[in-house]
Amino acid sequence: MTGPAQDDAEVAYMREVTALAESLIAAEDPYEVALDIHGVSAHASLEVDPAGYVYLIWGELTDWVELKPDEHEQAAAEMVRAARDWLSLDLADREAVARYLDYWVHDVCGYARRGGAGAD
């Protein structure tokens, strides 16, 4: 069960990621803003449940640029897509957020799902 402090931290975190996602879409090169999303998520991951998953997503996307610089354009396009998908979410709809996180963490970034149906 989450308490008011948890909810306040989560709302503040989600707003910060949303502002960064808006900046990322407008950025000439989304990589630097993607690093900011990754960093903010690292700091929030101990307090806010979705932050750990967002950290994985943006870590994978920034690693793509760093490890495969010849694929920078493709990675940047995927960063923009992830940001647009985030901005299209109703962040109050926990199921929609969970679907976004599941899709990006597992289907796009390739992290293995935990065992059992529906486990995660």
Beta strands, then each sheet from edge to edge (+ up, - down):
end
